Structures are given as C-alpha cells and as structure tokens.
C-alpha cells in the first residue's frame, strides 16, 4: 500500500500510494484501534501504547516538504488535544 519510515525519535512517516486521504485514514484508524486495545507488560508494569497521527493529502502544488509540515502540525494538534487520535 506504500511505505513507512522512522522520521525521528518516536515519529514515523507513512506514505500511501494511489490512495485517497479517506482510504489512508481508514487503514491508520485500524492500526490505531488495534494498538489501543492491547496492554503490554514489562517488569510487572502495564504499558498502554497509543497512536496519534497527523494526516495530510499530498499536493504537487505545495510539494512534499509542505505536505509533511502540515501533517506534523496536525500530529502535534492531536497530541495537545488528548492523544490517541487521527487529525485529518
């Protein structure tokens, strides 16, 4: 469906080829929901992992850097608004 790469720290960049924003959001929402329902254990500690995503449609007019910047802004908005969500 595309590619994924570590973008920095705990951030990852997903690229969906030949998919609409709505299609990409559906895939990401499935991932988010799957991760959210799991509780991990480490050294008798319970760890609940969440996934917050910023999603932006690519535009040839604005280019890749602007598209990534807009997605990054949405990611931080999602973190400010409580995490574990997709901002599209």
DARAMO-V666453 format. One record per residue. N is the residue number from 1. PHI is phi in whole degrees, 0 to 359 (NA if undefined). D_CENTER is the distance of its C-alpha to the mean C-alpha in Angstrom with 1 decimal. Layout:
BEGIN
<<N;PHI;D_CENTER> <N;PHI;D_CENTER>>
END
This chain:
BEGIN
<<1;NA;15.0> <2;162;13.9> <3;215;12.8> <4;221;10.5> <5;214;11.6> <6;290;11.6> <7;260;11.3> <8;154;13.2> <9;55;13.8> <10;252;10.9> <11;254;8.3> <12;231;7.3> <13;249;7.5> <14;256;7.3> <15;238;10.4> <16;255;11.8> <17;273;15.5> <18;54;17.8> <19;227;15.3> <20;283;15.1> <21;300;12.2> <22;295;13.4> <23;293;13.4> <24;297;9.9> <25;299;8.9> <26;297;11.4> <27;295;10.2> <28;295;6.7> <29;296;8.8> <30;298;11.2> <31;296;9.2> <32;300;8.2> <33;294;11.9> <34;296;13.3> <35;294;12.0> <36;298;13.2> <37;277;16.6> <38;261;17.4> <39;241;19.4> <40;261;20.1> <41;238;23.4> <42;212;24.5> <43;51;28.1> <44;62;28.6> <45;255;25.7> <46;269;23.1> <47;238;19.5> <48;254;16.9> <49;263;13.3> <50;238;10.5> <51;228;6.7> <52;245;5.5> <53;228;2.9> <54;252;5.4> <55;239;6.7> <56;221;10.1> <57;286;12.9> <58;287;14.7> <59;232;18.3> <60;295;21.1> <61;291;22.9> <62;272;20.6> <63;92;19.3> <64;291;16.5> <65;297;16.7> <66;293;16.6> <67;296;13.7> <68;295;11.6> <69;299;13.3> <70;294;12.5> <71;297;8.7> <72;295;9.4> <73;299;11.7> <74;292;9.6> <75;302;7.2> <76;292;10.7> <77;297;12.1> <78;297;9.8> <79;293;11.1> <80;294;14.5> <81;270;14.6> <82;116;14.4> <83;69;10.9> <84;55;9.5> <85;205;8.4> <86;245;6.6> <87;252;8.6> <88;236;9.9>>
END
